[in-house]
Amino acid sequence: MARRRFSEWTSTGKTWPLTATLMTIIVSVTFLIGANIKIDWLYALVGLPLLCFAMTGLLYKLMFPGFRRNTVTNLLAHLLWTAAIAAATSLITTLSFHWEVLLAIVPVGLIASGITHGKSKTAAYAYAGEIMATFVYVAVLTFVKIFPMTTVMVFLTVPIAVGCSKTIINSVEGGAHLTKDLGARTANLLHMYSALLAVAFAVAKFI
């Protein structure tokens, strides 16, 4: 089987898996901080960089070639990937597993799966659904007081999410050229959404 270049798997370039991994780790750590869970910073400084490079490598080597072909497996792969990072982050930084951290990174996995979206009609609607579901998810968990009120900060990215969703839906109607830079735009959405979520968790500790 011929090797395919990374550029054939995603249109965002070669850097987003590293930044996506970093953002997942940061969101996980800030969630633990916001939940008043003690962080062992010595273990964190040693273990988290190794985790970051290991999980970035996993994303490069395993996910793109096979999982992109199927919308469901692509979504599950990214959700499992972010869950694995969150679980490992909890174990490294606190020496114990805090299952709540898995709830914090679900939106990150949903958006990340959109970066490697397919080009079919099903994939287009799945992409839009996954992106917009992140806001419903945060709203529900905030309402039931699992997330702090500060997490409503992520709604600042709604205009970007709506724009990305409209683009891919319009592409189904014959505007395939519109999705040329959609991967990069989705990666930017992931970074901004994750950054706001991390800030929200960290700020909650002091409120």
Residue frames relative to the residue before (quaternion, step in Angstrom):
aa qw qx qy qz dx dy dz
M 1.0000 0.0000 0.0000 0.0000 0.00 0.00 0.00
A 0.4296 -0.7250 0.4761 0.2514 3.59 -0.71 1.05
R 0.4684 -0.6598 0.5107 0.2907 3.53 -1.08 0.79
R 0.2165 -0.7706 0.5861 0.1260 3.54 -1.02 0.81
R 0.4986 -0.6534 0.4817 0.3040 3.52 -1.07 0.73
F 0.6373 -0.5413 0.3923 0.3833 3.51 -1.23 0.58
S 0.6291 0.5627 -0.3360 0.4180 3.58 1.02 -0.78
E 0.6230 0.5253 -0.3458 0.4651 3.60 1.22 -0.34
W 0.6663 0.5020 -0.2957 0.4654 3.58 1.22 -0.40
T 0.8045 0.0000 0.0330 0.5930 3.57 1.02 -0.72
S 0.4229 -0.7357 0.4797 0.2232 3.56 -1.07 0.72
T 0.5662 0.6561 -0.3631 0.3422 3.61 1.22 0.07
G 0.5940 -0.5477 0.3985 0.4340 3.59 1.20 -0.08
K 0.6319 -0.6020 0.3733 0.3146 3.54 -1.32 -0.04
T 0.6245 0.5967 -0.3360 0.3754 3.61 1.16 0.05
W 0.5805 0.6471 -0.3925 0.3004 3.62 1.01 -0.59
P 0.6035 0.5508 -0.4075 0.4077 3.70 0.91 -0.52
L 0.6369 0.5174 -0.3296 0.4669 3.60 1.04 -0.72
T 0.6971 0.4552 -0.2855 0.4748 3.59 0.84 -0.92
A 0.6201 0.5339 -0.3441 0.4605 3.60 1.07 -0.67
T 0.6362 0.5140 -0.3199 0.4783 3.57 1.04 -0.78
L 0.6442 0.5240 -0.3136 0.4606 3.56 0.95 -0.89
M 0.6782 0.4925 -0.3003 0.4554 3.57 0.87 -0.92
T 0.6245 0.5311 -0.3415 0.4597 3.60 1.04 -0.71
I 0.6492 0.5044 -0.3083 0.4786 3.58 1.00 -0.83
I 0.6645 0.5118 -0.3048 0.4513 3.57 0.91 -0.92
V 0.6438 0.5085 -0.3216 0.4728 3.59 0.94 -0.86
S 0.6529 0.5209 -0.3132 0.4520 3.59 0.96 -0.86
V 0.6746 0.4941 -0.2936 0.4632 3.59 0.91 -0.94
T 0.6879 0.4752 -0.2969 0.4613 3.59 0.86 -0.90
F 0.5891 0.5485 -0.3719 0.4624 3.59 1.11 -0.56
L 0.6587 0.5043 -0.3032 0.4689 3.58 0.95 -0.89
I 0.6373 0.5178 -0.3200 0.4726 3.57 1.03 -0.82
G 0.6796 0.5008 -0.2853 0.4538 3.56 0.88 -0.96
A 0.6797 0.4656 -0.2758 0.4951 3.56 1.20 -0.58
N 0.4618 -0.7153 0.4124 0.3240 3.59 1.34 0.23
I 0.3841 0.6853 -0.5106 0.3496 3.55 1.03 0.85
K 0.4657 -0.7139 0.4514 0.2642 3.56 -0.74 1.06
I 0.2314 -0.7723 0.5831 0.1000 3.54 -0.90 1.05
D 0.2698 -0.7211 0.6128 0.1778 3.58 -0.97 0.87
W 0.2573 -0.8363 0.4660 0.1317 3.55 0.00 1.32
L 0.5774 0.5712 -0.3881 0.4356 3.61 1.14 -0.48
Y 0.6709 0.4680 -0.2846 0.5000 3.57 0.90 -0.92
A 0.6313 0.5498 -0.3323 0.4344 3.57 1.02 -0.79
L 0.6856 0.4982 -0.2858 0.4473 3.58 0.87 -0.96
V 0.6942 0.4510 -0.2697 0.4918 3.57 1.11 -0.67
G 0.7769 0.4237 -0.1976 0.4217 3.55 0.79 -1.04
L 0.6560 0.5600 -0.3300 0.3838 3.58 0.94 -0.81
P 0.6324 0.5096 -0.3641 0.4558 3.66 0.92 -0.66
L 0.6413 0.5133 -0.3235 0.4696 3.59 1.02 -0.78
L 0.6357 0.5246 -0.3175 0.4689 3.56 1.02 -0.83
C 0.6402 0.5509 -0.3191 0.4299 3.56 0.95 -0.91
F 0.7133 0.4436 -0.2658 0.4731 3.57 0.79 -0.98
A 0.6327 0.5369 -0.3367 0.4451 3.59 1.03 -0.75
M 0.7183 0.4459 -0.2562 0.4686 3.59 0.86 -0.96
T 0.5896 0.5396 -0.3689 0.4744 3.58 1.15 -0.53
G 0.6494 0.5178 -0.3044 0.4664 3.56 0.99 -0.87
L 0.6305 0.5310 -0.3296 0.4603 3.57 1.02 -0.78
L 0.6551 0.5170 -0.3094 0.4558 3.56 0.97 -0.86
Y 0.6495 0.5193 -0.3102 0.4606 3.57 1.00 -0.84
K 0.7888 0.4125 -0.1849 0.4165 3.54 0.68 -1.16
L 0.7973 0.3634 -0.1663 0.4524 3.57 0.93 -0.82
M 0.7580 0.4719 -0.2450 0.3777 3.56 0.78 -0.96
F 0.7061 0.5244 -0.3097 0.3612 3.57 0.68 -1.01
P 0.6964 0.5011 -0.3338 0.3906 3.66 0.66 -0.92
G 0.8128 0.3164 -0.1514 0.4651 3.60 0.78 -0.94
F 0.7284 0.4910 -0.2659 0.3969 3.55 0.78 -1.00
R 0.5845 0.5995 -0.3892 0.3840 3.59 1.08 -0.50
R 0.5964 0.6157 -0.3586 0.3697 3.57 1.12 -0.57
N 0.7719 0.2500 -0.1307 0.5698 3.57 1.17 -0.53
T 0.4899 -0.7024 0.4358 0.2768 3.57 -0.71 1.12
V 0.6832 0.4958 -0.2933 0.4487 3.59 0.89 -0.92
T 0.6979 0.4573 -0.2866 0.4709 3.59 0.81 -0.95
N 0.5931 0.5577 -0.3610 0.4548 3.58 1.12 -0.61
L 0.6681 0.4926 -0.2908 0.4759 3.58 0.95 -0.91
L 0.6769 0.4938 -0.2975 0.4577 3.58 0.85 -0.96
A 0.6273 0.5509 -0.3365 0.4357 3.57 1.01 -0.80
H 0.7001 0.4633 -0.2728 0.4699 3.56 0.90 -0.90
L 0.6309 0.5177 -0.3366 0.4697 3.59 1.04 -0.69
L 0.6629 0.4871 -0.3001 0.4829 3.58 1.00 -0.81
W 0.6166 0.5532 -0.3325 0.4507 3.55 1.08 -0.76
T 0.6976 0.4456 -0.2798 0.4864 3.60 0.83 -0.94
A 0.6215 0.5378 -0.3429 0.4548 3.59 1.06 -0.70
A 0.6439 0.5204 -0.3189 0.4614 3.57 1.00 -0.82
I 0.6435 0.5124 -0.3187 0.4709 3.58 1.00 -0.81
A 0.6675 0.5075 -0.3016 0.4537 3.58 0.90 -0.93
A 0.6587 0.5058 -0.3068 0.4649 3.58 0.93 -0.90
A 0.6703 0.4906 -0.2955 0.4719 3.57 0.93 -0.90
T 0.6221 0.5394 -0.3359 0.4574 3.59 1.04 -0.78
S 0.6442 0.5199 -0.3124 0.4659 3.57 0.97 -0.85
L 0.6817 0.4928 -0.2867 0.4585 3.57 0.90 -0.94
I 0.6754 0.5007 -0.2927 0.4556 3.58 0.97 -0.86
T 0.7753 0.4009 -0.1989 0.4458 3.57 0.78 -1.01
T 0.7917 0.2703 -0.1482 0.5275 3.61 1.12 -0.52
L 0.3735 -0.7472 0.4576 0.3047 3.58 1.35 -0.20
S 0.7231 0.2829 -0.2468 0.5797 3.56 1.21 0.56
F 0.4603 -0.6863 0.4920 0.2739 3.55 -1.23 0.43
H 0.0984 -0.7713 0.6284 0.0257 3.54 -0.80 1.09
W 0.3433 -0.7969 0.4579 0.1934 3.58 -0.19 1.29
E 0.5625 0.6326 -0.3893 0.3630 3.59 1.12 -0.57
V 0.5844 0.5997 -0.3757 0.3971 3.57 1.13 -0.60
L 0.5727 0.5967 -0.3783 0.4157 3.59 1.17 -0.49
L 0.6212 0.5441 -0.3369 0.4524 3.57 1.13 -0.64
A 0.6461 0.5736 -0.3165 0.3917 3.55 1.06 -0.79
I 0.7725 0.3915 -0.1998 0.4582 3.57 1.01 -0.72
V 0.3555 0.7436 -0.4950 0.2751 3.62 1.22 0.17
P 0.6653 0.4932 -0.3352 0.4492 3.67 0.83 -0.81
V 0.6115 0.5521 -0.3488 0.4467 3.58 1.06 -0.72
G 0.6703 0.4995 -0.2948 0.4629 3.57 0.95 -0.87
L 0.6362 0.5393 -0.3240 0.4466 3.57 1.03 -0.79
I 0.6954 0.4527 -0.2808 0.4823 3.57 0.89 -0.90
A 0.6299 0.5506 -0.3373 0.4317 3.59 0.98 -0.82
S 0.6381 0.5295 -0.3358 0.4468 3.59 1.00 -0.75
G 0.6248 0.5601 -0.3328 0.4303 3.57 1.15 -0.57
I 0.5713 0.6094 -0.3846 0.3928 3.57 1.15 -0.56
T 0.7555 0.3221 -0.1877 0.5388 3.58 1.05 -0.71
H 0.1482 0.8375 -0.5095 0.1308 3.56 1.11 0.73
G 0.4458 -0.6616 0.5316 0.2846 3.52 -1.22 0.53
K 0.5295 -0.6534 0.4485 0.3024 3.57 -1.27 -0.08
S 0.4889 0.6655 -0.4362 0.3575 3.59 1.24 0.14
K 0.6617 -0.4930 0.3802 0.4178 3.56 -1.31 0.26
T 0.6364 0.5307 -0.3228 0.4574 3.58 1.00 -0.84
A 0.6621 0.5098 -0.3002 0.4600 3.56 0.94 -0.92
A 0.6318 0.5498 -0.3303 0.4354 3.57 1.04 -0.79
Y 0.7060 0.4401 -0.2655 0.4871 3.57 0.85 -0.94
A 0.6063 0.5402 -0.3516 0.4657 3.58 1.12 -0.63
Y 0.6159 0.5512 -0.3315 0.4549 3.57 1.04 -0.83
A 0.6870 0.4796 -0.2870 0.4644 3.57 0.78 -1.03
G 0.6568 0.5199 -0.3092 0.4502 3.57 0.98 -0.83
E 0.6607 0.5129 -0.3025 0.4571 3.57 0.96 -0.88
I 0.6609 0.5160 -0.3081 0.4495 3.56 0.93 -0.92
M 0.7270 0.4281 -0.2534 0.4734 3.58 0.79 -0.98
A 0.5770 0.5982 -0.3722 0.4132 3.60 1.17 -0.53
T 0.5655 0.6109 -0.3926 0.3910 3.59 1.12 -0.54
F 0.6742 0.4894 -0.2952 0.4678 3.58 1.03 -0.76
V 0.6181 0.5203 -0.3373 0.4832 3.57 1.06 -0.73
Y 0.6348 0.5517 -0.3147 0.4400 3.55 0.99 -0.91
V 0.6877 0.4680 -0.2802 0.4790 3.58 0.83 -0.99
A 0.6361 0.5370 -0.3319 0.4436 3.59 0.97 -0.83
V 0.6727 0.4956 -0.2940 0.4641 3.59 0.92 -0.91
L 0.7051 0.4579 -0.2774 0.4650 3.60 0.83 -0.94
T 0.6094 0.5168 -0.3527 0.4870 3.57 1.18 -0.47
F 0.6436 0.5399 -0.3131 0.4429 3.57 0.99 -0.87
V 0.7359 0.3856 -0.2260 0.5086 3.60 0.98 -0.82
K 0.4925 -0.7271 0.3682 0.3052 3.56 1.38 0.31
I 0.3653 0.6792 -0.5351 0.3448 3.56 1.05 0.77
F 0.7272 0.2708 -0.1707 0.6073 3.55 1.14 -0.75
P 0.5120 -0.6303 0.4759 0.3378 3.60 -1.12 0.57
M 0.6611 -0.5275 0.3617 0.3923 3.57 -1.21 0.47
T 0.5798 0.6183 -0.3698 0.3807 3.57 1.12 -0.60
T 0.5790 0.6183 -0.3836 0.3679 3.61 1.12 -0.44
V 0.4897 0.6410 -0.4504 0.3826 3.60 1.22 -0.11
M 0.4419 0.6971 -0.4458 0.3465 3.58 1.28 -0.13
V 0.6064 0.5862 -0.3637 0.3954 3.59 1.06 -0.66
F 0.5648 0.6129 -0.3866 0.3948 3.59 1.19 -0.39
L 0.4835 0.6447 -0.4366 0.3999 3.58 1.27 -0.07
T 0.6881 0.4715 -0.2802 0.4751 3.58 1.20 -0.46
V 0.3559 0.7618 -0.4795 0.2513 3.61 1.24 0.07
P 0.6557 0.5108 -0.3482 0.4334 3.67 0.79 -0.83
I 0.6467 0.5087 -0.3191 0.4702 3.59 1.02 -0.78
A 0.6585 0.5156 -0.3024 0.4574 3.56 0.95 -0.92
V 0.6481 0.5098 -0.3120 0.4720 3.58 0.97 -0.86
G 0.6437 0.5312 -0.3178 0.4500 3.57 0.98 -0.84
C 0.6598 0.4977 -0.3001 0.4763 3.58 0.96 -0.88
S 0.6623 0.5129 -0.3037 0.4539 3.58 0.96 -0.88
K 0.6464 0.5118 -0.3168 0.4689 3.59 0.98 -0.83
T 0.6273 0.5574 -0.3347 0.4287 3.56 1.00 -0.82
I 0.7244 0.4336 -0.2670 0.4646 3.58 0.77 -0.97
I 0.6156 0.5257 -0.3551 0.4675 3.61 1.08 -0.59
N 0.6521 0.5101 -0.3101 0.4674 3.59 0.99 -0.83
S 0.6128 0.5658 -0.3525 0.4244 3.58 1.09 -0.66
V 0.5811 0.5852 -0.3656 0.4315 3.58 1.18 -0.54
E 0.6930 0.4768 -0.2610 0.4736 3.57 1.14 -0.69
G 0.7438 -0.4202 0.2178 0.4719 3.57 1.19 0.42
G 0.6197 0.5402 -0.3558 0.4445 3.57 1.21 0.20
A 0.0091 0.8553 -0.5172 0.0298 3.56 0.86 1.00
H 0.6022 0.5844 -0.3545 0.4126 3.58 1.12 -0.67
L 0.5669 0.6307 -0.3735 0.3759 3.59 1.21 -0.49
T 0.6933 0.4959 -0.2757 0.4443 3.58 1.14 -0.60
K 0.3216 0.7907 -0.4793 0.2040 3.58 1.25 0.10
D 0.8015 0.2216 -0.1145 0.5435 3.59 0.89 -0.89
L 0.3419 0.7808 -0.4754 0.2178 3.59 1.25 0.25
G 0.6042 0.5662 -0.3567 0.4326 3.58 1.05 -0.69
A 0.6712 0.4886 -0.2882 0.4772 3.56 0.96 -0.92
R 0.6468 0.5148 -0.3167 0.4652 3.59 1.00 -0.80
T 0.6514 0.5030 -0.3118 0.4749 3.57 1.04 -0.77
A 0.6176 0.5320 -0.3395 0.4694 3.58 1.06 -0.72
N 0.6429 0.5083 -0.3187 0.4761 3.59 1.01 -0.79
L 0.6188 0.5303 -0.3333 0.4741 3.58 1.05 -0.77
L 0.6343 0.5390 -0.3225 0.4507 3.57 0.97 -0.88
H 0.6782 0.4976 -0.2925 0.4548 3.57 0.90 -0.94
M 0.6916 0.4732 -0.2856 0.4650 3.59 0.87 -0.93
Y 0.6431 0.5203 -0.3163 0.4644 3.58 0.95 -0.90
S 0.6862 0.4892 -0.2838 0.4574 3.58 0.85 -0.99
A 0.6378 0.5297 -0.3268 0.4536 3.57 0.99 -0.83
L 0.6693 0.4878 -0.2964 0.4757 3.58 0.94 -0.88
L 0.6383 0.5220 -0.3252 0.4630 3.58 1.02 -0.78
A 0.6493 0.5154 -0.3093 0.4660 3.58 1.00 -0.84
V 0.6478 0.5068 -0.3110 0.4762 3.57 0.95 -0.89
A 0.6398 0.5432 -0.3194 0.4400 3.58 0.97 -0.89
F 0.6718 0.4858 -0.2986 0.4728 3.59 0.93 -0.87
A 0.6702 0.5057 -0.3017 0.4518 3.58 0.95 -0.88
V 0.6646 0.5114 -0.2990 0.4554 3.58 0.94 -0.93
A 0.5977 0.6013 -0.3555 0.3935 3.58 1.06 -0.75
K 0.5847 0.5981 -0.3662 0.4078 3.59 1.13 -0.57
F 0.7555 0.3964 -0.1954 0.4836 3.56 1.09 -0.73
I 0.6112 0.5410 -0.3518 0.4582 3.59 1.26 0.13
